[in-house]
Amino acid sequence: LATGGLEFSWLSREVKVVPHQILQWESVDGLPNRGAIRFYDRGEEGSIVKMSVAYSVPGFLFQLMDNLFIGRVVESTLYADLERFRAYAIKAKSASGSS
């Protein structure tokens, strides 16, 4: 996560993994956060992917930027990450020969 010359990183551990259904994580170092990504199979229609994330922003950052701005930065970062994941999933599906 980076904005305004500041960059935040973290290490995460998997909390719960159910293949093809859920991946849940929490940070163990760096920017405190946790979340989950869930996959709902819709057969021929494809899949629905839902992601939830909770994070704690360091106090000094609130003094530099307003909360709405920080939320937009996090949202745009997550959206870009999901788009990259979508492109990866489509490519992997094509490579496997799945229809």
C-alpha positions as CSV (number, residue, x, y, z in Angstrom):
1,L,0.0,0.0,0.0
2,A,1.6,3.3,-1.1
3,T,0.5,6.9,-1.3
4,G,2.0,10.3,-1.1
5,G,5.5,9.0,-0.8
6,L,4.6,6.7,2.1
7,E,4.6,2.9,1.7
8,F,3.2,0.3,4.0
9,S,3.8,-3.4,4.0
10,W,3.0,-6.4,6.1
11,L,3.4,-10.1,6.5
12,S,0.3,-12.2,6.8
13,R,-0.6,-15.7,7.9
14,E,-3.4,-17.8,6.7
15,V,-6.1,-18.2,9.3
16,K,-8.5,-20.4,7.4
17,V,-8.3,-22.0,4.0
18,V,-11.1,-24.0,2.4
19,P,-10.0,-24.8,-1.2
20,H,-12.1,-23.2,-3.9
21,Q,-14.2,-21.4,-1.1
22,I,-12.3,-19.2,1.3
23,L,-9.0,-17.7,2.2
24,Q,-8.8,-15.8,5.4
25,W,-5.7,-14.0,6.7
26,E,-4.4,-11.7,9.4
27,S,-1.2,-9.7,9.5
28,V,1.6,-10.7,11.9
29,D,3.9,-7.8,11.1
30,G,3.6,-4.4,9.6
31,L,0.3,-2.6,8.9
32,P,-2.3,-4.3,11.1
33,N,-5.0,-5.9,8.9
34,R,-7.2,-8.9,8.4
35,G,-9.6,-10.1,5.8
36,A,-11.1,-12.9,3.8
37,I,-11.8,-13.6,0.2
38,R,-14.7,-15.9,-0.6
39,F,-15.6,-17.7,-3.8
40,Y,-19.1,-18.7,-4.7
41,D,-19.5,-21.1,-7.6
42,R,-22.3,-20.2,-9.9
43,G,-21.8,-23.1,-12.4
44,E,-22.0,-22.0,-16.0
45,E,-22.5,-18.4,-14.9
46,G,-19.0,-18.3,-13.4
47,S,-18.2,-17.3,-9.9
48,I,-18.9,-14.5,-7.4
49,V,-15.9,-13.3,-5.5
50,K,-16.4,-11.3,-2.2
51,M,-13.6,-9.7,-0.3
52,S,-13.7,-8.1,3.2
53,V,-10.8,-6.3,4.7
54,A,-10.3,-4.5,8.0
55,Y,-7.2,-2.4,8.7
56,S,-5.7,-0.1,11.3
57,V,-4.0,3.1,10.1
58,P,-1.1,4.4,12.1
59,G,-2.1,7.5,14.1
60,F,0.5,9.8,12.5
61,L,-1.1,9.2,9.1
62,F,-4.4,10.7,10.4
63,Q,-2.5,13.9,11.1
64,L,-1.2,14.0,7.5
65,M,-4.3,12.9,5.6
66,D,-8.1,12.7,6.2
67,N,-9.8,9.4,6.8
68,L,-11.8,9.7,3.5
69,F,-8.6,10.0,1.5
70,I,-7.0,7.0,3.2
71,G,-10.1,5.0,2.6
72,R,-10.0,5.9,-1.1
73,V,-6.3,4.9,-1.3
74,V,-7.0,1.5,0.3
75,E,-10.1,0.9,-1.9
76,S,-8.2,1.7,-5.1
77,T,-5.3,-0.5,-4.1
78,L,-7.7,-3.4,-3.3
79,Y,-9.6,-2.9,-6.6
80,A,-6.3,-3.0,-8.6
81,D,-5.3,-6.2,-6.7
82,L,-8.6,-7.8,-7.5
83,E,-8.3,-6.9,-11.2
84,R,-4.8,-8.5,-11.3
85,F,-6.2,-11.6,-9.6
86,R,-9.1,-11.7,-12.1
87,A,-6.7,-11.5,-15.0
88,Y,-4.5,-14.3,-13.4
89,A,-7.6,-16.5,-12.9
90,I,-8.8,-16.1,-16.4
91,K,-5.3,-16.9,-17.8
92,A,-5.0,-19.9,-15.5
93,K,-8.4,-21.2,-16.6
94,S,-7.5,-20.8,-20.3
95,A,-4.2,-22.6,-19.8
96,S,-5.9,-25.5,-18.1
97,G,-8.3,-26.0,-21.0
98,S,-11.4,-25.5,-18.8
99,S,-14.4,-24.1,-20.4
